[in-house]
Amino acid sequence: MVYDVVVKNGRWFDGAGSPSATRHLGIREGVVAAVSAVPLDEDGCPRVIDAAGQWVLPGLIDIHTHYDVEILESPSLSESVRHGVTSVFLGSCSLSTVHAGPSDAGDLFARVEAIPRRHVVGALAKAKAWTSAQDYVDALEALPLGPNVAAFIGHSDMRAAQMGLDRATRKDVHPSEFEIASMAAMLTEALDAGFVGMSTQQLLFDKLDGDTCRSRTLPSTYATSRERKRLNDILRRRGRALQAGPDLTSPVSLASLILGSVGLGRPTLRTSLLSAADIKSNPYTIRILGPIAALVGRLRGNLRWQHLPVPFEVYADGIDLVVFEEFGSGAAALHLSDEVERNTLLQDEAYRRRFRKDYDQRFGIKVWHRDFFDAEIVSCPDESVIGKTFGQVGVERGGVHPVDAFLDLVVQHGAKVRWRTTISGHRPEVLDMLARTPGVQLGFSDAGAHLRNMAFYNFGLRFLRRVRDSERVGRPSVTLEQAVHRLTGELADWYGIDAGHLREGDRADLVVIDPAHLDDSLDAYAECPMPEFDNLSRMVNRNDEAVRAVLIGGEYVFGDGSAAPVLGTRRTGRFLRAGDRAAAGRVAVPDLSPSAGPRGGRTRRS
């Protein structure tokens, strides 16, 4: 057999958690044609990758992105691909671009996900010709996709399109039976088109942009119980997933979503909740999430918590950070888009008293720890404050309250005051505990959103580094094989997509990683302009020596810090339809004996 690509001498991981071993992979027509314990014939093969001393694993899967807008302008999605991600999920947090028009999509995405509104509106106005979920899938597949794409249909997207954004965000307006039936039809049509499920959001500090409905919460937060039940019942019958963000301040919201997965007397609702985060402001809750998922499983449910397996470090320019939305004074400032009006408010003493009261509130559930002594200034026109916290600045200015120190600098310098803090994921031992918790899914990068606030494009590499380092000191939380499985095959199997495995007959989506370069470069700060967004400088990750090669559908698309000419010019990825799994039910069982034949193992049915 003449292969299109041979990857030889690498430590091969199949994505199913089987023991790894040195193997040679032959790829032909986009499929893994051979996994061999002995060298393959390289005659006539146009590309041979020597992976000696390196890891060869299935392409990573990112189950939580907001690439819905960027993919229309730059379908290569190279910021994810360069870190070994070969499959991404769109439509998270109730937001998708299937039904909402350009202006409504701008209001839905811009403030919640910190994507400039004019770019959301412009991208949709130029690209949107679809009127249904199937049309949307066809439009995606007409693009020169880099990675594979799976999608949720957004509840807020459907609700806004059916009711109108104004009616969809009023507490005193409930959808008619016809409107609920129409949303149900939209969901059914999306599932027929292969969407993995529906996303919804009940979190109350995600706010709308624009002028018409500015500062109202997302449309899905206004959904009635009758509406939710109608949509969830469709997901139950079809075996598709509900991705949901509960209102953390409401025990009723959280309990309803958790118990909604239970399958006693009805079909199970496959549920993925946001999120398993070791939040600094509430260090105890995280330890009960795994047991909750296990209990739901015993009640015939299927519940998972999405988790970012690295420290959740965020950056902010001035007061532009979503965590300020969770309390009244912060939301009041973000409500004002005009800088002059905002500065007038920030200087008002009555407002500052209100902000100080919110800041000093130590009880209740909150995301941000509200500690300006844990917020380091990284750049500012006043160089004397760089490297200090706002709390330290207040102390040095005669005991000024940390809130006033922060607001004084924001009034004086605006968005030129750049600062950082870690909100969650700060305890390595808790990250290790979550890594081995079955009820936790490793994902939640938020790629494509919060462009100036965070960069977790390489979360999979950072997780693999932590597991490798723990093995070196004899305290592994999971094995490397299990770690790879958690980032690939486990996710693909749960969502029912054809991805995440690297066995004979599987689609050849793979990444070659040099473990010697899983080093401190993975944590380094970097920025890169986005040409499609007027060269907006966004936070990115740059650790190019770690990823030696990325293949999607058997095509070499990235390696050693450079994109191949094919990436973004010709389609290598495809739309991943839920349930369309050519390799469903197969589990590779590698034969690691010295006498293993060219196949390198056997395959059995699970």
C-alpha positions as CSV (number, residue, x, y, z in Angstrom):
1,M,0.0,0.0,0.0
2,V,1.2,3.5,-0.8
3,Y,0.5,5.9,2.0
4,D,-0.2,9.6,1.8
5,V,1.5,10.2,5.2
6,V,3.6,8.0,7.4
7,V,4.1,8.9,11.1
8,K,6.8,6.7,12.4
9,N,8.6,5.8,15.7
10,G,6.2,7.8,17.9
11,R,4.6,6.9,21.2
12,W,1.1,6.2,20.0
13,F,-2.1,6.9,22.1
14,D,-5.3,5.6,20.7
15,G,-7.7,8.0,22.6
16,A,-9.5,5.1,24.2
17,G,-7.2,4.8,27.2
18,S,-5.4,1.7,26.0
19,P,-1.7,1.3,26.8
20,S,0.5,3.4,24.7
21,A,3.4,2.0,22.6
22,T,5.9,2.8,19.9
23,R,4.0,2.5,16.6
24,H,4.2,3.5,13.0
25,L,1.0,5.0,11.4
26,G,0.1,4.9,7.8
27,I,-2.5,7.3,6.5
28,R,-4.3,7.0,3.2
29,E,-7.2,9.0,1.9
30,G,-7.7,10.8,5.2
31,V,-8.0,7.6,7.3
32,V,-5.6,5.7,9.5
33,A,-4.9,2.7,7.3
34,A,-2.3,1.0,9.5
35,V,-1.1,1.1,13.1
36,S,2.0,-1.1,13.0
37,A,4.6,-2.4,15.4
38,V,7.1,-2.7,12.6
39,P,8.2,0.0,10.1
40,L,5.9,0.7,7.2
41,D,6.9,0.9,3.5
42,E,7.7,4.5,2.8
43,D,8.2,4.1,-1.0
44,G,6.1,6.7,-2.8
45,C,4.9,8.4,0.4
46,P,5.0,12.2,-0.1
47,R,5.2,13.0,3.6
48,V,7.1,11.0,6.3
49,I,7.1,12.4,9.9
50,D,9.7,11.0,12.2
51,A,8.1,11.2,15.7
52,A,10.9,9.4,17.6
53,G,10.8,10.6,21.2
54,Q,7.5,12.3,20.6
55,W,3.8,11.5,21.4
56,V,1.3,10.8,18.6
57,L,-2.3,11.2,19.8
58,P,-5.7,12.0,18.5
59,G,-6.4,15.6,17.8
60,L,-7.7,17.4,20.9
61,I,-11.4,18.3,21.3
62,D,-12.5,21.7,22.6
63,I,-16.1,21.4,23.7
64,H,-16.7,25.0,24.6
65,T,-15.9,27.8,22.2
66,H,-17.5,31.0,20.9
67,Y,-16.0,30.8,17.4
68,D,-19.5,31.4,15.9
69,V,-18.4,34.8,14.5
70,E,-14.7,34.3,13.9
71,I,-15.3,31.1,11.8
72,L,-17.2,33.2,9.2
73,E,-14.2,35.6,8.8
74,S,-11.3,33.2,9.4
75,P,-12.4,29.6,9.1
76,S,-8.9,28.2,9.7
77,L,-9.3,28.9,13.4
78,S,-5.6,28.6,13.5
79,E,-5.2,29.8,17.1
80,S,-6.7,26.5,18.2
81,V,-5.2,24.3,15.5
82,R,-1.7,25.4,16.3
83,H,-2.1,23.8,19.8
84,G,-3.3,20.5,18.5
85,V,-7.1,21.1,18.6
86,T,-8.7,19.4,15.6
87,S,-12.4,19.6,16.6
88,V,-14.3,22.5,18.2
89,F,-17.9,23.0,19.4
90,L,-19.8,26.2,18.5
91,G,-23.1,27.5,20.0
92,S,-22.2,27.6,23.7
93,C,-24.0,29.5,26.5
94,S,-27.3,29.7,24.6
95,L,-25.6,31.8,21.8
96,S,-25.5,30.7,18.2
97,T,-25.9,32.5,14.8
98,V,-28.4,30.1,13.2
99,H,-31.5,32.2,13.5
100,A,-30.8,35.6,14.9
101,G,-30.2,38.4,12.5
102,P,-27.0,40.5,12.4
103,S,-28.1,43.2,14.8
104,D,-29.6,40.9,17.3
105,A,-26.6,38.6,17.2
106,G,-24.5,41.7,17.9
107,D,-26.5,42.4,21.0
108,L,-26.3,38.8,22.1
109,F,-22.6,38.2,21.6
110,A,-20.8,41.5,22.1
111,R,-21.0,42.2,25.8
112,V,-21.4,38.7,27.0
113,E,-18.4,37.4,25.1
114,A,-16.4,40.6,24.8
115,I,-16.4,40.5,21.0
116,P,-16.6,44.0,19.4
117,R,-20.2,44.5,18.3
118,R,-19.5,46.0,15.0
119,H,-17.5,42.9,14.0
120,V,-20.3,40.6,15.0
121,V,-22.9,42.6,13.0
122,G,-20.5,43.0,10.0
123,A,-19.6,39.4,9.8
124,L,-23.2,38.2,9.9
125,A,-24.4,40.9,7.5
126,K,-21.8,39.8,5.0
127,A,-22.1,36.0,5.4
128,K,-25.6,35.1,6.6
129,A,-27.7,33.7,3.8
130,W,-29.0,30.7,5.7
131,T,-32.5,30.5,7.1
132,S,-32.4,27.1,8.8
133,A,-30.0,24.9,10.7
134,Q,-29.4,22.7,7.7
135,D,-28.6,25.8,5.6
136,Y,-26.2,26.8,8.3
137,V,-24.4,23.5,8.2
138,D,-24.2,23.7,4.4
139,A,-22.7,27.2,4.8
140,L,-20.1,26.0,7.3
141,E,-19.1,23.1,5.0
142,A,-18.8,25.6,2.1
143,L,-16.1,27.4,4.0
144,P,-12.4,26.3,4.0
145,L,-12.7,24.9,7.5
146,G,-9.5,24.2,9.4
147,P,-10.7,22.0,12.3
148,N,-13.8,19.9,12.4
149,V,-16.9,21.6,13.8
150,A,-19.7,20.4,16.0
151,A,-22.5,22.7,17.2
152,F,-25.2,23.3,19.8
153,I,-28.3,25.3,18.8
154,G,-28.6,28.3,21.2
155,H,-31.7,28.7,23.2
156,S,-31.3,32.5,23.3
157,D,-30.8,32.5,19.5
158,M,-34.1,30.6,18.9
159,R,-36.0,32.7,21.5
160,A,-34.9,36.0,20.1
161,A,-35.6,35.0,16.5
162,Q,-39.1,33.7,17.3
163,M,-40.3,36.3,19.8
164,G,-38.2,39.3,18.8
165,L,-35.3,40.4,21.1
166,D,-37.4,42.9,23.0
167,R,-40.3,40.6,23.9
168,A,-37.8,37.7,24.5
169,T,-36.2,39.8,27.3
170,R,-39.2,41.0,29.3
171,K,-40.3,39.4,32.5
172,D,-43.9,40.2,31.9
173,V,-44.0,38.5,28.5
174,H,-44.4,34.8,28.1
175,P,-44.3,32.9,24.8
176,S,-47.5,31.8,23.3
177,E,-48.1,28.1,22.5
178,F,-47.4,28.9,18.9
179,E,-44.0,30.4,19.8
180,I,-43.1,27.5,22.0
181,A,-44.1,25.1,19.2
182,S,-42.0,27.1,16.8
183,M,-38.9,26.9,19.0
184,A,-39.5,23.2,19.4
185,A,-39.6,22.9,15.6
186,M,-36.3,24.9,15.4
187,L,-34.6,22.5,17.9
188,T,-35.9,19.4,16.1
189,E,-34.7,20.7,12.7
190,A,-31.2,21.4,14.3
191,L,-31.0,17.9,15.7
192,D,-32.1,16.5,12.3
193,A,-29.2,18.5,10.8
194,G,-26.8,16.8,13.2
195,F,-26.4,19.3,16.1
196,V,-25.2,17.7,19.3
197,G,-27.9,19.4,21.3
198,M,-29.0,22.7,22.7
199,S,-27.3,25.2,25.0
200,T,-29.1,27.4,27.5
201,Q,-28.1,29.9,30.1
202,Q,-29.7,30.9,33.4
203,L,-26.7,32.9,34.7
204,L,-27.9,36.5,35.4
205,F,-24.7,38.5,34.9
206,D,-24.5,37.8,31.2
207,K,-26.0,41.1,29.7
208,L,-27.0,42.3,26.3
209,D,-25.2,45.0,24.3
210,G,-26.7,47.5,21.9
211,D,-29.4,50.2,22.6
212,T,-32.7,48.4,22.4
213,C,-32.4,45.9,25.2
214,R,-29.1,47.0,26.7
215,S,-28.2,45.4,30.1
216,R,-31.1,43.0,30.1
217,T,-30.0,39.4,30.7
218,L,-29.9,36.8,27.9
219,P,-33.3,35.7,26.4
220,S,-33.0,32.1,27.8
221,T,-32.9,33.5,31.4
222,Y,-36.6,34.5,30.8
223,A,-37.7,31.1,29.6
224,T,-40.8,29.6,31.4
225,S,-40.7,26.2,32.9
226,R,-43.2,25.0,30.3
227,E,-40.9,26.2,27.5
228,R,-37.9,24.5,29.1
229,K,-39.7,21.3,29.6
230,R,-40.9,21.2,25.9
231,L,-37.4,21.7,24.6
232,N,-35.7,19.3,27.1
233,D,-38.2,16.6,26.3
234,I,-37.1,16.7,22.6
235,L,-33.4,16.3,23.8
236,R,-34.4,13.4,25.9
237,R,-36.2,11.6,23.1
238,R,-33.3,12.2,20.7
239,G,-30.5,11.3,23.2
240,R,-28.8,14.7,22.6
241,A,-27.1,16.9,25.1
242,L,-28.2,20.0,27.1
243,Q,-25.4,22.4,27.9
244,A,-26.5,24.8,30.6
245,G,-25.2,27.5,32.8
246,P,-27.2,27.6,36.1
247,D,-27.9,30.8,38.1
248,L,-25.4,30.3,40.8
249,T,-27.3,32.5,43.2
250,S,-30.5,30.4,42.9
251,P,-30.6,26.9,44.5
252,V,-33.8,26.3,42.5
253,S,-32.0,26.9,39.2
254,L,-29.1,24.6,40.1
255,A,-31.3,21.9,41.5
256,S,-33.7,21.9,38.5
257,L,-30.8,21.5,36.0
258,I,-29.2,18.7,38.1
259,L,-32.3,16.8,38.7
260,G,-33.4,17.4,35.1
261,S,-30.9,14.8,34.0
262,V,-32.4,12.0,36.1
263,G,-33.9,9.2,34.1
264,L,-36.3,7.6,36.5
265,G,-39.6,7.0,34.7
266,R,-38.4,9.0,31.7
267,P,-35.5,9.1,29.2
268,T,-32.3,10.4,30.6
269,L,-31.3,14.0,29.7
270,R,-27.6,14.1,28.9
271,T,-26.6,17.3,30.7
272,S,-23.3,19.3,30.8
273,L,-23.2,22.1,33.3
274,L,-21.0,25.1,33.7
275,S,-18.8,24.7,35.5
276,A,-16.4,22.7,37.7
277,A,-14.2,25.6,38.9
278,D,-12.2,25.8,42.1
279,I,-13.3,29.4,42.8
280,K,-11.2,31.4,45.2
281,S,-14.3,33.1,46.7
282,N,-15.9,29.7,47.5
283,P,-13.2,27.0,48.1
284,Y,-15.5,24.3,49.4
285,T,-18.3,23.8,46.8
286,I,-15.9,22.2,44.2
287,R,-15.5,19.0,46.3
288,I,-19.2,18.1,46.0
289,L,-19.6,18.3,42.3
290,G,-18.2,14.9,41.5
291,P,-20.4,13.2,44.1
292,I,-23.4,15.0,42.7
293,A,-22.7,13.7,39.2
294,A,-22.2,10.2,40.6
295,L,-25.5,10.4,42.5
296,V,-27.3,11.5,39.4
297,G,-25.8,8.6,37.6
298,R,-27.2,6.2,40.2
299,L,-30.6,7.7,39.5
300,R,-30.2,6.8,35.8
301,G,-29.1,10.3,34.9
302,N,-26.1,11.5,32.9
303,L,-24.6,14.6,34.3
304,R,-21.1,16.2,33.6
305,W,-19.5,19.4,34.8
306,Q,-17.3,21.3,32.3
307,H,-13.9,22.2,33.6
308,L,-10.9,24.2,32.5
309,P,-8.0,22.1,33.7
310,V,-5.6,25.0,34.2
311,P,-5.6,28.1,36.4
312,F,-8.3,30.6,35.3
313,E,-6.1,33.7,35.0
314,V,-7.9,36.7,33.4
315,Y,-6.6,40.1,32.2
316,A,-8.6,43.3,32.1
317,D,-8.3,46.7,30.5
318,G,-9.7,49.1,33.0
319,I,-13.1,48.0,34.2
320,D,-13.9,46.0,31.0
321,L,-14.2,42.5,32.5
322,V,-17.3,40.4,32.6
323,V,-17.0,39.6,36.4
324,F,-18.0,43.2,37.2
325,E,-21.5,42.2,35.8
326,E,-22.2,40.1,38.9
327,F,-22.8,43.0,41.2
328,G,-24.9,46.1,40.8
329,S,-22.3,48.8,40.9
330,G,-20.0,47.0,38.4
331,A,-23.0,46.3,36.0
332,A,-24.0,50.0,36.3
333,A,-20.5,51.1,35.0
334,L,-20.6,48.5,32.1
335,H,-24.1,49.7,31.2
336,L,-22.5,53.0,30.0
337,S,-20.8,52.6,26.7
338,D,-19.8,56.3,26.5
339,E,-16.5,56.9,28.2
340,V,-17.3,60.4,29.4
341,E,-20.5,59.2,31.0
342,R,-18.8,56.3,32.6
343,N,-16.0,58.4,34.0
344,T,-18.5,60.8,35.5
345,L,-20.2,57.9,37.2
346,L,-16.9,56.5,38.5
347,Q,-16.0,59.8,40.1
348,D,-19.4,60.2,41.9
349,E,-19.0,59.6,45.6
350,A,-22.4,58.1,46.1
351,Y,-21.5,55.6,43.4
352,R,-18.2,54.8,45.0
353,R,-19.9,54.1,48.3
354,R,-22.1,51.7,46.5
355,F,-19.1,50.0,44.9
356,R,-17.3,49.8,48.2
357,K,-20.3,48.1,49.8
358,D,-20.5,45.6,46.9
359,Y,-16.7,45.0,47.2
360,D,-16.8,44.4,50.9
361,Q,-19.7,42.0,50.7
362,R,-18.1,38.7,52.0
363,F,-21.1,36.4,52.0
364,G,-23.1,34.8,49.2
365,I,-22.0,33.0,46.1
366,K,-19.8,35.0,43.7
367,V,-17.4,34.3,40.9
368,W,-14.8,37.0,41.5
369,H,-13.1,37.0,44.8
370,R,-13.3,40.9,45.0
371,D,-9.9,41.4,46.4
372,F,-7.9,44.2,44.8
373,F,-4.9,43.0,46.8
374,D,-5.0,40.0,44.4
375,A,-5.1,42.1,41.2
376,E,-1.7,43.0,39.7
377,I,-1.2,46.0,37.4
378,V,0.8,44.8,34.3
379,S,0.8,48.0,32.3
380,C,-0.1,51.6,32.8
381,P,1.0,55.1,31.6
382,D,2.0,55.7,35.3
383,E,4.9,53.3,35.4
384,S,5.2,53.7,39.2
385,V,2.2,51.4,39.7
386,I,3.3,48.6,37.4
387,G,3.9,45.3,39.2
388,K,1.8,46.4,42.2
389,T,-1.7,45.5,43.2
390,F,-4.5,48.1,43.5
391,G,-4.5,47.4,47.2
392,Q,-0.8,48.2,47.4
393,V,-1.3,51.4,45.5
394,G,-4.1,52.4,47.9
395,V,-1.8,51.8,50.9
396,E,1.0,53.8,49.3
397,R,-1.4,56.7,48.7
398,G,-2.1,57.1,52.4
399,G,-4.5,54.3,53.1
400,V,-6.9,54.8,50.2
401,H,-9.6,52.1,50.0
402,P,-8.7,49.6,47.3
403,V,-11.8,50.4,45.3
404,D,-10.9,54.1,45.2
405,A,-7.4,53.3,44.2
406,F,-8.8,51.2,41.3
407,L,-11.4,53.7,40.2
408,D,-8.9,56.6,40.4
409,L,-6.5,54.8,38.0
410,V,-9.4,53.9,35.7
411,V,-10.7,57.5,35.6
412,Q,-7.2,58.8,34.9
413,H,-6.0,56.2,32.4
414,G,-9.1,54.3,31.2
415,A,-8.4,51.0,29.3
416,K,-4.7,51.7,29.4
417,V,-4.6,50.3,32.9
418,R,-4.1,46.6,32.3
419,W,-4.2,44.2,35.2
420,R,-4.6,40.5,35.9
421,T,-5.9,38.1,38.6
422,T,-6.6,34.4,39.0
423,I,-10.2,33.7,39.7
424,S,-10.1,29.9,40.0
425,G,-8.0,26.8,39.5
426,H,-5.3,28.1,41.8
427,R,-4.8,24.9,43.8
428,P,-2.9,22.2,42.0
429,E,-4.2,19.4,44.3
430,V,-7.8,20.3,43.4
431,L,-6.9,20.4,39.7
432,D,-5.5,16.9,40.2
433,M,-8.6,15.8,42.0
434,L,-10.8,17.0,39.1
435,A,-8.6,15.3,36.6
436,R,-9.6,11.9,38.0
437,T,-13.3,12.7,38.6
438,P,-15.5,10.8,36.1
439,G,-18.3,13.5,36.4
440,V,-16.0,16.2,35.0
441,Q,-15.4,17.0,31.4
442,L,-12.0,18.6,30.5
443,G,-12.7,21.5,28.2
444,F,-14.2,25.0,28.5
445,S,-11.5,27.1,26.8
446,D,-13.9,29.9,25.7
447,A,-11.8,30.2,22.6
448,G,-13.0,33.0,20.3
449,A,-14.4,35.1,23.2
450,H,-13.0,37.5,25.7
451,L,-10.3,38.3,23.2
452,R,-8.5,40.7,25.5
453,N,-9.2,38.9,28.7
454,M,-8.0,35.3,28.6
455,A,-6.1,32.7,26.5
456,F,-6.7,29.0,27.0
457,Y,-6.1,27.8,23.5
458,N,-3.4,25.4,24.8
459,F,-5.3,24.1,27.8
460,G,-4.8,20.5,26.6
461,L,-1.0,20.9,26.3
462,R,-0.9,22.4,29.8
463,F,-2.9,19.5,31.2
464,L,-0.7,16.9,29.6
465,R,2.4,18.7,31.0
466,R,0.9,18.5,34.5
467,V,0.2,14.8,34.1
468,R,3.7,14.2,32.7
469,D,5.3,16.1,35.6
470,S,3.3,14.2,38.2
471,E,4.5,10.9,36.7
472,R,8.1,12.1,36.9
473,V,7.8,12.6,40.6
474,G,5.9,9.4,41.2
475,R,2.6,11.1,42.1
476,P,0.4,10.8,39.0
477,S,-3.2,11.8,39.3
478,V,-4.0,9.9,36.2
479,T,-1.9,8.1,33.6
480,L,-0.9,9.7,30.4
481,E,-3.2,7.3,28.5
482,Q,-6.1,8.3,30.7
483,A,-5.2,12.0,30.3
484,V,-5.3,11.7,26.5
485,H,-8.5,9.8,26.7
486,R,-10.1,12.5,28.8
487,L,-9.1,15.2,26.2
488,T,-10.2,13.1,23.2
489,G,-12.1,9.9,23.0
490,E,-14.1,10.4,26.2
491,L,-15.5,13.7,24.9
492,A,-16.2,12.3,21.5
493,D,-18.0,9.3,22.8
494,W,-20.2,11.3,25.3
495,Y,-21.4,13.7,22.6
496,G,-21.6,11.0,19.9
497,I,-19.3,12.5,17.3
498,D,-16.8,10.7,15.0
499,A,-13.6,12.1,16.5
500,G,-11.2,11.6,19.3
501,H,-9.7,8.2,18.4
502,L,-6.6,7.1,16.5
503,R,-7.1,3.5,15.5
504,E,-7.2,1.7,12.2
505,G,-10.2,2.9,10.3
506,D,-10.5,6.2,12.2
507,R,-10.3,9.5,10.5
508,A,-6.7,10.8,10.6
509,D,-7.0,13.8,12.9
510,L,-3.9,13.8,15.0
511,V,-1.2,15.8,16.7
512,V,2.5,15.1,17.3
513,I,3.8,16.6,20.5
514,D,7.4,16.9,21.7
515,P,7.1,16.3,25.5
516,A,10.6,17.9,25.9
517,H,9.0,21.3,25.1
518,L,6.0,21.0,27.4
519,D,7.7,23.6,29.5
520,D,7.2,27.1,31.0
521,S,6.6,28.5,27.5
522,L,3.0,27.1,27.8
523,D,2.3,29.8,30.5
524,A,3.9,32.7,28.7
525,Y,1.8,35.8,27.9
526,A,1.5,36.7,24.2
527,E,-0.6,38.9,22.0
528,C,-1.4,38.7,18.2
529,P,-3.4,41.1,16.0
530,M,-6.6,39.8,14.4
531,P,-6.7,41.1,10.8
532,E,-10.4,40.2,10.4
533,F,-11.2,42.4,13.5
534,D,-9.3,45.6,12.4
535,N,-6.1,44.2,13.9
536,L,-7.5,44.0,17.4
537,S,-4.7,42.6,19.6
538,R,-5.9,39.6,21.4
539,M,-4.4,37.4,24.0
540,V,-3.0,34.1,22.6
541,N,-0.6,31.3,23.5
542,R,2.7,30.7,21.8
543,N,4.6,27.5,22.5
544,D,5.4,26.4,19.0
545,E,8.2,24.0,19.8
546,A,5.7,21.7,21.6
547,V,3.5,20.9,18.6
548,R,5.5,19.4,15.8
549,A,2.7,18.4,13.5
550,V,-1.1,18.7,13.3
551,L,-3.0,16.6,10.7
552,I,-6.8,17.0,10.0
553,G,-8.4,14.5,7.8
554,G,-5.0,13.2,6.9
555,E,-3.8,16.7,5.7
556,Y,-0.7,18.3,7.3
557,V,-2.1,21.7,8.4
558,F,0.3,23.0,11.1
559,G,3.7,22.3,12.7
560,D,6.6,24.0,14.4
561,G,4.8,27.3,14.6
562,S,3.8,27.6,10.9
563,A,0.6,27.0,9.1
564,A,0.7,24.9,6.0
565,P,-0.6,26.6,2.8
566,V,-3.7,24.4,2.9
567,L,-5.0,25.7,6.2
568,G,-7.8,28.2,5.7
569,T,-7.6,27.9,1.9
570,R,-9.0,24.5,1.4
571,R,-11.4,22.6,3.6
572,T,-9.7,20.0,5.9
573,G,-12.3,19.9,8.6
574,R,-15.9,19.0,8.4
575,F,-19.2,19.4,10.3
576,L,-19.4,16.6,12.9
577,R,-23.0,15.3,13.0
578,A,-24.1,13.8,16.2
579,G,-24.6,10.0,15.8
580,D,-22.7,9.9,12.6
581,R,-19.8,7.8,13.9
582,A,-18.1,5.5,11.4
583,A,-16.1,3.9,14.2
584,A,-18.8,3.7,16.8
585,G,-18.6,0.8,19.2
586,R,-15.0,0.0,18.5
587,V,-12.4,-0.2,21.2
588,A,-8.7,-0.7,20.3
589,V,-6.8,-3.3,22.4
590,P,-3.2,-3.0,21.4
591,D,-1.0,-6.1,21.4
592,L,2.2,-4.8,23.0
593,S,4.1,-8.1,22.7
594,P,7.3,-8.1,20.7
595,S,5.7,-10.5,18.2
596,A,2.8,-8.1,17.3
597,G,2.2,-8.1,13.6
598,P,1.8,-5.1,11.3
599,R,-1.6,-4.2,12.6
600,G,-0.1,-3.6,16.1
601,G,-3.2,-4.7,17.9
602,R,-6.7,-6.0,17.5
603,T,-10.1,-4.4,17.7
604,R,-13.1,-5.7,19.5
605,R,-16.7,-4.6,19.8
606,S,-17.7,-2.9,23.1
